[in-house]
Amino acid sequence: MHCEKCGSADTEVIKCGDCGQKSCVKCSNCGFTCCTDKYCAAIAIKRKIKILKWAVVIIFLLMLGTAPFLYMTITAKKQPANGNTPVNTPTKKPTTTAVLPLPTKTVNPTKTANATSTPNPTKTTKPPVTRKPVPTKVATNNAKRPKGYFKNVKQFGNGILGVLKSSKGIKFANKGKTRSGMGPTEYIQWAFKQIHWNVPASVKKLSVKGKKITNQKQLKPGDLVFFSLKKNNKPSYVGIYQGKAKFGCVIPQKGKGFTVGPLSFKFFKERYMYGRRIYPALMPK
């Protein structure tokens, strides 16, 4: 299943956070999530109503449980500690007692002069420690990525594999550009256009793009494979490597179309030349 936002095929089915069903498609390329259940909104509303009902019931039960304790504390404040009614007792008038004057001590004037002449030593305060400001890192990963951006070769290959799986049913038509009929090089251009890549529809131009791969064991999904169908020993046919020694292409014959064939097939084995890795050379910037 392809992502509705970026068109990538690298998706997975997860549990929806609104309706709670395993019907949400998440794109690992751009992080876009979308629930495929058409009743997702209605189910989400029902779930919220159910949660609100339970919250009301719990609050009501808590109020019932704390009501007796509140009543007891209120009534305990109104009654005295011994439980008896308070009795009005006559208040006694305070008795006044005569206070005799205390004898005063004579102070030596020299002592007071010395005490006033020596000032108290002032406390030395340390200067505040100034800390150097910590440099803040500037976030550079928040920049928007262009359409067709892939983090690595594996992610790029998964995107191409999704296009190859959706290519079944494409018919051959010389220099055609629609699913009802297209040529071999037009198919290559169409396939990469599905992942927002601009690739020329020419074997000659494609044969010099990217990195040349001479060893078939080093090919990865998304690499281009070239064949020579003419006697001049120059590339004249191209396909997209799928993995496991297989590639996808459009067979240029009437009544034929897109197919996946092995590189070990005698016809292709005798005419195989090399591969080309166009990631990241042709990736949009």
C-alpha positions, 0 to 999 in steps of 0.5 A: 500500500502506498503513502497518500502523502509522499507515494512511498511503498515503505508502509506498515499497518498499525493500531489506530489511536482514535478508533483502536482498530488495526487499520491505520497505515503509517509511512516510514518515509515521511511519518504520515499516518492515515486510518483506512476505516471509514467509520473511524470518526464515529468509533472514536466519538463512541469511545470518548463518550464511554470514557466520559461516562466512566469518569462521571461514575468514578467521580460520583462514587468518590463523592459518596465515599468521602461524604460521611468523613466530611459530615463527621469533621464538620460536626466534630468542630461544632461540639466540644472535645468532652461531648458536654455542653459548655457551662458559663463560669464566672470570670475572675478579675485579675489581681494587681500586685505592686512591682518594686523597682530593681536596683540599677547598676552604675556603668563605667564611662571608659568602657562604653567609650571603648566599646563605641570606638572599636567598630565591628569588622565587616564581613567580606562578600565574595564576588558572584561567579559568572558562568559562561553561556552554553552555546545552543546547537542550531537544529538543522534536521528540521528543514523540509525534505524535497519529495523523492528524498530517501535516507539510504539505498535500502529505503530507495530500493523499497520505494522502487520495489513498491512501484514494480509490484504496482506495474503489473498489467502495463502493456507495450506501446512504442513510445507510449507514456500511459499504463495502457501502453508504454515503451521500455525507456518510457516505462523507466521514466514513468517508474521513477516518476512515481517516487518523484524522480526526474529520469530521462527516457533514453538508454544512452543518457541513462548509461552514463548516470550514477555509478557503474556496477560491473559485478552482478553480486553487488547489484541492489534493488533500484539499480539499472541493468543494461543490455546490448541487443545490437551488434555494435556492443552498445547498451540499447535496452534497460531494466530495473533490478529487483533483487535475487538476480531478477529485474523488471522491464517492458518487453518490446513486443506486440501483446507483451508488456511489463514482466519480471525476468531472471538475469540468468535467462539465456537471452539476457545472460548473453546480452548483459553488459553492466549495472548503474546505481543512480542513487543518490546521483539523480535524487532531487535536491 
